[in-house]
Amino acid sequence: MHIQFAELPVFDQERAKAFYIDHLNCRVVADQPMGNDGCDGSNSDFQVPKPPSTS
């Protein structure tokens, strides 16, 4: 069993994105801006690297 999707709201999206990329070795697979009301929010999807093979 594994987690396929998780929604994690954050206050500082650029800082969170840097953390996932730099520390967890994730890669961005989608980055969509949200809303047209001057909000600088976005919806970012990351791919988590596969664990090393144990065989």
C-alpha positions as CSV (number, residue, x, y, z in Angstrom):
1,M,0.0,0.0,0.0
2,H,1.3,3.5,-0.8
3,I,0.1,7.1,-0.7
4,Q,-0.8,8.3,-4.2
5,F,-1.8,11.9,-3.5
6,A,-1.5,14.2,-0.5
7,E,-2.7,17.8,-0.2
8,L,-0.5,19.9,2.1
9,P,-1.4,23.6,2.4
10,V,1.6,25.9,3.1
11,F,2.1,29.6,3.8
12,D,5.3,30.0,1.7
13,Q,4.9,28.0,-1.5
14,E,8.4,28.9,-2.9
15,R,10.1,27.8,0.4
16,A,8.0,24.5,0.5
17,K,8.8,23.8,-3.2
18,A,12.5,24.3,-2.5
19,F,12.3,22.0,0.5
20,Y,10.7,19.2,-1.5
21,I,13.2,19.5,-4.4
22,D,16.4,20.1,-2.4
23,H,15.8,17.9,0.6
24,L,13.4,15.1,-0.5
25,N,14.8,14.9,-4.1
26,C,11.3,15.3,-5.5
27,R,10.7,16.7,-9.0
28,V,7.9,19.0,-10.1
29,V,5.5,17.3,-12.5
30,A,2.9,20.1,-12.6
31,D,2.8,23.7,-11.4
32,Q,-0.5,25.6,-12.1
33,P,-1.3,29.1,-10.9
34,M,-4.6,29.4,-9.0
35,G,-7.1,32.2,-9.5
36,N,-7.0,35.5,-11.3
37,D,-7.7,37.7,-8.3
38,G,-4.1,38.8,-7.7
39,C,-3.4,35.8,-5.5
40,D,0.1,34.4,-6.1
41,G,-0.8,30.9,-5.1
42,S,-0.3,27.8,-7.2
43,N,-1.0,24.1,-7.2
44,S,2.2,22.1,-7.5
45,D,2.5,18.4,-8.0
46,F,5.7,16.6,-7.1
47,Q,6.9,13.1,-7.9
48,V,8.7,11.3,-5.0
49,P,11.7,9.3,-6.1
50,K,11.3,5.5,-5.9
51,P,13.2,3.8,-3.1
52,P,16.3,1.8,-4.0
53,S,15.8,-1.8,-4.9
54,T,16.4,-4.2,-2.0
55,S,17.0,-7.3,-4.1
